[in-house]
């Protein structure tokens, strides 16, 4: 009988210990499952973090000539911020009607645009040009700027379809006093051009030589043109073109004080590329007229840096 009691006691002890162990192990398992491991916490943190608008991104890469600014427009192109000089072309009217040398035959204009396309030239906007000059942003190696002075209706009728065909950007420096006048662009045409991406900027009023005016009158003239065009287009007007290459110091000051970011001259004879050494209120442009053959055009494109 004693042996039987002893055996039962041993069995009870074993069962009690087993029950205690099962309860302890179960509690430990539940506790551990309620706390994520360090690996789980890191993963959750990484996948749920929403970047703050104030987070700073530190870029330790050195700025190079392959700046990726404007990557959408410049995608796939090799960029540079070197001061190699670039041609800023200046056209006037594009029209099939006979006229002075200012009136370029549309067939010639298309031939020139095709040459630019076939030879890898990339027409940039004035905003892109400004970023290159002022902020050292990269632009395509064979950048060029296409501009038209005065705002003749031929730029809409003839030049615009050709620019669209080649996917080119351009700028029209519009005489503000001539909007809606016969032979010039009207407001609706200006808006359509602007909506497409043809930039409309200022060529001020009907002043044959603004440099002869005193500083205050020049500022007033430039401001008036700016405000008139801004009223038509409901967009900022930031750039202005002068009709000559011999800008007075007052003209450069007037452009700046009137609220423009850059201004441009016009080189008819002494050809010069625009570069970073230029006064940003006296940037050189290259005149293109009907007298120029394709070979002449190519020579102008290959003007040497000053």
One Martini backbone bead per residue (centre of mass of N, CA, C, O) as a GRO file, in nm:
protein
  306
    1UNK     BB    1   0.056   0.062  -0.019
    2UNK     BB    2   0.298   0.249  -0.007
    3UNK     BB    3   0.387   0.218  -0.300
    4UNK     BB    4   0.128   0.335  -0.422
    5UNK     BB    5   0.146   0.616  -0.289
    6UNK     BB    6   0.416   0.692  -0.403
    7UNK     BB    7   0.337   0.678  -0.701
    8UNK     BB    8   0.111   0.892  -0.688
    9UNK     BB    9   0.286   1.126  -0.595
   10UNK     BB   10   0.473   1.135  -0.839
   11UNK     BB   11   0.256   1.186  -1.048
   12UNK     BB   12   0.153   1.454  -0.930
   13UNK     BB   13   0.415   1.608  -0.954
   14UNK     BB   14   0.450   1.583  -1.259
   15UNK     BB   15   0.183   1.718  -1.336
   16UNK     BB   16   0.235   1.987  -1.198
   17UNK     BB   17   0.491   2.061  -1.352
   18UNK     BB   18   0.363   2.050  -1.636
   19UNK     BB   19   0.152   2.269  -1.593
   20UNK     BB   20   0.349   2.495  -1.522
   21UNK     BB   21   0.508   2.485  -1.792
   22UNK     BB   22   0.274   2.541  -1.984
   23UNK     BB   23   0.192   2.816  -1.867
   24UNK     BB   24   0.468   2.959  -1.900
   25UNK     BB   25   0.503   2.920  -2.205
   26UNK     BB   26   0.240   3.060  -2.293
   27UNK     BB   27   0.302   3.343  -2.175
   28UNK     BB   28   0.564   3.391  -2.330
   29UNK     BB   29   0.447   3.374  -2.614
   30UNK     BB   30   0.242   3.609  -2.587
   31UNK     BB   31   0.450   3.829  -2.518
   32UNK     BB   32   0.632   3.803  -2.774
   33UNK     BB   33   0.400   3.851  -2.990
   34UNK     BB   34   0.340   4.162  -2.885
   35UNK     BB   35   0.650   4.206  -2.965
   36UNK     BB   36   0.843   4.343  -3.181
   37UNK     BB   37   1.103   4.325  -3.344
   38UNK     BB   38   1.359   4.518  -3.453
   39UNK     BB   39   1.306   4.450  -3.752
   40UNK     BB   40   1.003   4.516  -3.754
   41UNK     BB   41   1.026   4.816  -3.668
   42UNK     BB   42   1.191   4.916  -3.906
   43UNK     BB   43   0.998   4.835  -4.131
   44UNK     BB   44   0.758   5.002  -4.036
   45UNK     BB   45   0.901   5.277  -4.045
   46UNK     BB   46   0.977   5.269  -4.350
   47UNK     BB   47   0.669   5.220  -4.466
   48UNK     BB   48   0.520   5.480  -4.297
   49UNK     BB   49   0.682   5.711  -4.379
   50UNK     BB   50   0.635   6.065  -4.415
   51UNK     BB   51   0.757   6.308  -4.575
   52UNK     BB   52   0.868   6.610  -4.506
   53UNK     BB   53   0.879   6.938  -4.626
   54UNK     BB   54   1.142   6.991  -4.426
   55UNK     BB   55   1.315   6.796  -4.539
   56UNK     BB   56   1.650   6.730  -4.600
   57UNK     BB   57   1.852   6.709  -4.889
   58UNK     BB   58   2.159   6.558  -4.926
   59UNK     BB   59   2.409   6.661  -5.165
   60UNK     BB   60   2.737   6.524  -5.233
   61UNK     BB   61   2.745   6.606  -5.512
   62UNK     BB   62   2.910   6.742  -5.764
   63UNK     BB   63   2.895   6.990  -5.968
   64UNK     BB   64   2.824   6.965  -6.315
   65UNK     BB   65   2.787   6.962  -6.671
   66UNK     BB   66   2.541   6.736  -6.596
   67UNK     BB   67   2.290   6.879  -6.535
   68UNK     BB   68   1.937   6.778  -6.446
   69UNK     BB   69   1.788   7.003  -6.526
   70UNK     BB   70   1.512   6.986  -6.706
   71UNK     BB   71   1.462   6.667  -6.756
   72UNK     BB   72   1.214   6.662  -6.941
   73UNK     BB   73   1.331   6.836  -7.179
   74UNK     BB   74   1.647   6.703  -7.146
   75UNK     BB   75   1.609   6.420  -7.207
   76UNK     BB   76   1.904   6.253  -7.323
   77UNK     BB   77   2.088   6.502  -7.283
   78UNK     BB   78   2.374   6.676  -7.298
   79UNK     BB   79   2.505   6.879  -7.049
   80UNK     BB   80   2.588   7.235  -6.985
   81UNK     BB   81   2.780   7.519  -6.807
   82UNK     BB   82   2.952   7.627  -7.009
   83UNK     BB   83   3.125   7.914  -7.166
   84UNK     BB   84   3.064   7.899  -7.515
   85UNK     BB   85   2.835   8.012  -7.633
   86UNK     BB   86   2.533   8.138  -7.803
   87UNK     BB   87   2.281   8.147  -8.033
   88UNK     BB   88   2.072   8.437  -8.109
   89UNK     BB   89   1.804   8.457  -8.302
   90UNK     BB   90   1.683   8.713  -8.547
   91UNK     BB   91   1.366   8.776  -8.645
   92UNK     BB   92   1.079   8.873  -8.819
   93UNK     BB   93   0.931   8.818  -9.090
   94UNK     BB   94   0.709   8.555  -9.214
   95UNK     BB   95   0.675   8.559  -9.574
   96UNK     BB   96   0.558   8.533  -9.913
   97UNK     BB   97   0.584   8.815  -9.942
   98UNK     BB   98   0.713   9.079 -10.065
   99UNK     BB   99   1.014   9.254  -9.941
  100UNK     BB  100   1.223   9.301  -9.728
  101UNK     BB  101   1.475   9.154  -9.549
  102UNK     BB  102   1.272   9.099  -9.304
  103UNK     BB  103   1.132   8.909  -9.520
  104UNK     BB  104   1.094   8.572  -9.486
  105UNK     BB  105   1.090   8.292  -9.645
  106UNK     BB  106   0.936   8.004  -9.553
  107UNK     BB  107   1.132   7.806  -9.696
  108UNK     BB  108   1.385   7.910  -9.553
  109UNK     BB  109   1.295   7.866  -9.266
  110UNK     BB  110   1.256   7.560  -9.289
  111UNK     BB  111   1.546   7.496  -9.373
  112UNK     BB  112   1.671   7.599  -9.108
  113UNK     BB  113   1.515   7.419  -8.908
  114UNK     BB  114   1.611   7.152  -9.029
  115UNK     BB  115   1.907   7.196  -8.973
  116UNK     BB  116   1.884   7.204  -8.669
  117UNK     BB  117   1.758   6.925  -8.632
  118UNK     BB  118   1.974   6.750  -8.794
  119UNK     BB  119   2.219   6.896  -8.593
  120UNK     BB  120   2.124   6.907  -8.275
  121UNK     BB  121   1.958   7.144  -8.207
  122UNK     BB  122   1.835   7.336  -7.906
  123UNK     BB  123   1.563   7.514  -7.826
  124UNK     BB  124   1.544   7.759  -7.587
  125UNK     BB  125   1.438   7.935  -7.333
  126UNK     BB  126   1.457   8.218  -7.142
  127UNK     BB  127   1.446   8.076  -6.871
  128UNK     BB  128   1.679   7.880  -6.935
  129UNK     BB  129   1.886   8.100  -6.993
  130UNK     BB  130   1.875   8.237  -6.717
  131UNK     BB  131   1.964   7.987  -6.550
  132UNK     BB  132   2.240   7.968  -6.687
  133UNK     BB  133   2.347   8.254  -6.612
  134UNK     BB  134   2.254   8.278  -6.293
  135UNK     BB  135   2.256   7.940  -6.192
  136UNK     BB  136   2.426   7.729  -6.363
  137UNK     BB  137   2.260   7.572  -6.553
  138UNK     BB  138   2.191   7.323  -6.756
  139UNK     BB  139   2.243   7.271  -7.109
  140UNK     BB  140   2.248   7.198  -7.410
  141UNK     BB  141   2.522   7.194  -7.610
  142UNK     BB  142   2.318   7.286  -7.870
  143UNK     BB  143   2.216   7.561  -7.805
  144UNK     BB  144   1.930   7.776  -7.883
  145UNK     BB  145   1.778   8.091  -7.992
  146UNK     BB  146   1.444   8.194  -8.088
  147UNK     BB  147   1.359   8.507  -8.248
  148UNK     BB  148   1.104   8.774  -8.268
  149UNK     BB  149   1.027   9.079  -8.408
  150UNK     BB  150   0.718   9.282  -8.338
  151UNK     BB  151   0.465   9.084  -8.437
  152UNK     BB  152   0.391   8.948  -8.693
  153UNK     BB  153   0.154   8.756  -8.854
  154UNK     BB  154   0.363   8.556  -8.987
  155UNK     BB  155   0.434   8.402  -8.722
  156UNK     BB  156   0.155   8.255  -8.731
  157UNK     BB  157   0.108   8.161  -9.032
  158UNK     BB  158   0.420   8.041  -9.082
  159UNK     BB  159   0.607   7.979  -8.834
  160UNK     BB  160   0.436   7.811  -8.635
  161UNK     BB  161   0.400   7.544  -8.801
  162UNK     BB  162   0.708   7.489  -8.816
  163UNK     BB  163   0.769   7.475  -8.516
  164UNK     BB  164   0.574   7.238  -8.462
  165UNK     BB  165   0.700   7.030  -8.652
  166UNK     BB  166   0.987   7.049  -8.472
  167UNK     BB  167   0.941   7.126  -8.165
  168UNK     BB  168   0.978   7.441  -8.115
  169UNK     BB  169   1.104   7.702  -7.946
  170UNK     BB  170   1.002   8.054  -7.883
  171UNK     BB  171   1.028   8.419  -7.934
  172UNK     BB  172   0.815   8.710  -7.902
  173UNK     BB  173   0.875   9.050  -7.966
  174UNK     BB  174   0.629   9.272  -7.877
  175UNK     BB  175   0.461   9.538  -7.987
  176UNK     BB  176   0.240   9.680  -7.781
  177UNK     BB  177   0.109   9.902  -7.984
  178UNK     BB  178   0.037   9.661  -8.221
  179UNK     BB  179  -0.187   9.526  -8.107
  180UNK     BB  180  -0.444   9.461  -8.347
  181UNK     BB  181  -0.302   9.545  -8.587
  182UNK     BB  182  -0.230   9.557  -8.891
  183UNK     BB  183   0.009   9.290  -8.946
  184UNK     BB  184  -0.053   9.200  -8.654
  185UNK     BB  185  -0.100   9.068  -8.367
  186UNK     BB  186  -0.342   8.936  -8.176
  187UNK     BB  187  -0.463   8.833  -7.884
  188UNK     BB  188  -0.550   8.544  -7.966
  189UNK     BB  189  -0.280   8.466  -8.094
  190UNK     BB  190  -0.105   8.512  -7.846
  191UNK     BB  191  -0.249   8.302  -7.668
  192UNK     BB  192  -0.196   8.056  -7.846
  193UNK     BB  193   0.109   8.072  -7.848
  194UNK     BB  194   0.147   8.065  -7.539
  195UNK     BB  195   0.006   7.792  -7.484
  196UNK     BB  196   0.214   7.623  -7.653
  197UNK     BB  197   0.523   7.794  -7.600
  198UNK     BB  198   0.527   8.075  -7.712
  199UNK     BB  199   0.694   8.344  -7.627
  200UNK     BB  200   0.592   8.656  -7.477
  201UNK     BB  201   0.745   8.972  -7.527
  202UNK     BB  202   0.924   9.276  -7.524
  203UNK     BB  203   0.922   9.584  -7.765
  204UNK     BB  204   0.767   9.798  -7.692
  205UNK     BB  205   0.721  10.080  -7.848
  206UNK     BB  206   0.709  10.340  -8.085
  207UNK     BB  207   1.055  10.351  -8.073
  208UNK     BB  208   1.330  10.403  -8.255
  209UNK     BB  209   1.521  10.544  -8.004
  210UNK     BB  210   1.538  10.501  -7.673
  211UNK     BB  211   1.833  10.605  -7.601
  212UNK     BB  212   1.749  10.922  -7.635
  213UNK     BB  213   1.626  10.901  -7.379
  214UNK     BB  214   1.577  10.938  -7.075
  215UNK     BB  215   1.565  10.742  -6.807
  216UNK     BB  216   1.269  10.789  -6.718
  217UNK     BB  217   1.141  10.744  -7.002
  218UNK     BB  218   1.243  10.459  -7.041
  219UNK     BB  219   1.106  10.332  -6.798
  220UNK     BB  220   0.815  10.406  -6.879
  221UNK     BB  221   0.814  10.256  -7.152
  222UNK     BB  222   0.881   9.969  -7.038
  223UNK     BB  223   0.647   9.949  -6.839
  224UNK     BB  224   0.411   9.984  -7.033
  225UNK     BB  225   0.465   9.734  -7.202
  226UNK     BB  226   0.451   9.527  -6.977
  227UNK     BB  227   0.158   9.593  -6.881
  228UNK     BB  228   0.011   9.546  -7.146
  229UNK     BB  229   0.088   9.243  -7.188
  230UNK     BB  230  -0.011   9.143  -6.912
  231UNK     BB  231  -0.308   9.218  -6.969
  232UNK     BB  232  -0.349   9.025  -7.215
  233UNK     BB  233  -0.205   8.743  -7.074
  234UNK     BB  234  -0.177   8.696  -6.763
  235UNK     BB  235   0.147   8.740  -6.749
  236UNK     BB  236   0.467   8.758  -6.717
  237UNK     BB  237   0.710   9.010  -6.810
  238UNK     BB  238   1.083   8.959  -6.835
  239UNK     BB  239   1.151   9.055  -7.139
  240UNK     BB  240   1.372   9.251  -7.365
  241UNK     BB  241   1.396   9.422  -7.684
  242UNK     BB  242   1.629   9.578  -7.882
  243UNK     BB  243   1.690   9.742  -8.211
  244UNK     BB  244   1.997   9.742  -8.108
  245UNK     BB  245   2.358   9.741  -8.021
  246UNK     BB  246   2.371  10.048  -7.893
  247UNK     BB  247   2.359  10.058  -7.576
  248UNK     BB  248   2.299  10.237  -7.321
  249UNK     BB  249   2.333  10.266  -6.989
  250UNK     BB  250   2.039  10.357  -6.944
  251UNK     BB  251   1.901  10.113  -7.081
  252UNK     BB  252   2.000   9.899  -6.884
  253UNK     BB  253   1.879  10.033  -6.633
  254UNK     BB  254   1.586  10.047  -6.729
  255UNK     BB  255   1.530   9.746  -6.754
  256UNK     BB  256   1.575   9.682  -6.457
  257UNK     BB  257   1.380   9.908  -6.328
  258UNK     BB  258   1.122   9.784  -6.494
  259UNK     BB  259   1.149   9.446  -6.432
  260UNK     BB  260   1.369   9.303  -6.583
  261UNK     BB  261   1.596   9.021  -6.634
  262UNK     BB  262   1.636   9.075  -6.951
  263UNK     BB  263   1.830   9.194  -7.239
  264UNK     BB  264   1.834   9.278  -7.599
  265UNK     BB  265   2.000   9.292  -7.887
  266UNK     BB  266   2.128   9.382  -8.233
  267UNK     BB  267   2.321   9.212  -8.475
  268UNK     BB  268   2.409   9.299  -8.810
  269UNK     BB  269   2.738   9.265  -8.830
  270UNK     BB  270   2.871   9.209  -8.551
  271UNK     BB  271   2.919   8.903  -8.460
  272UNK     BB  272   2.762   8.748  -8.159
  273UNK     BB  273   2.770   8.571  -7.884
  274UNK     BB  274   2.626   8.457  -7.605
  275UNK     BB  275   2.753   8.524  -7.271
  276UNK     BB  276   2.866   8.544  -6.932
  277UNK     BB  277   3.015   8.831  -6.994
  278UNK     BB  278   2.770   8.959  -7.037
  279UNK     BB  279   2.540   9.176  -7.009
  280UNK     BB  280   2.216   9.089  -6.916
  281UNK     BB  281   2.126   9.388  -7.061
  282UNK     BB  282   2.329   9.291  -7.334
  283UNK     BB  283   2.241   9.067  -7.541
  284UNK     BB  284   2.331   8.887  -7.809
  285UNK     BB  285   2.223   8.900  -8.152
  286UNK     BB  286   2.128   8.735  -8.467
  287UNK     BB  287   2.076   8.824  -8.781
  288UNK     BB  288   1.796   8.723  -9.002
  289UNK     BB  289   1.759   8.720  -9.355
  290UNK     BB  290   1.669   8.689  -9.690
  291UNK     BB  291   1.977   8.707  -9.793
  292UNK     BB  292   2.023   8.441  -9.657
  293UNK     BB  293   2.168   8.163  -9.690
  294UNK     BB  294   2.240   7.858  -9.577
  295UNK     BB  295   2.543   7.914  -9.556
  296UNK     BB  296   2.512   8.171  -9.393
  297UNK     BB  297   2.366   8.043  -9.157
  298UNK     BB  298   2.595   7.849  -9.076
  299UNK     BB  299   2.803   8.069  -9.018
  300UNK     BB  300   2.645   8.203  -8.791
  301UNK     BB  301   2.636   7.956  -8.604
  302UNK     BB  302   2.978   7.960  -8.621
  303UNK     BB  303   3.034   8.170  -8.438
  304UNK     BB  304   3.265   8.306  -8.250
  305UNK     BB  305   3.381   8.361  -7.964
  306UNK     BB  306   3.486   8.655  -7.802
   0.00000   0.00000   0.00000
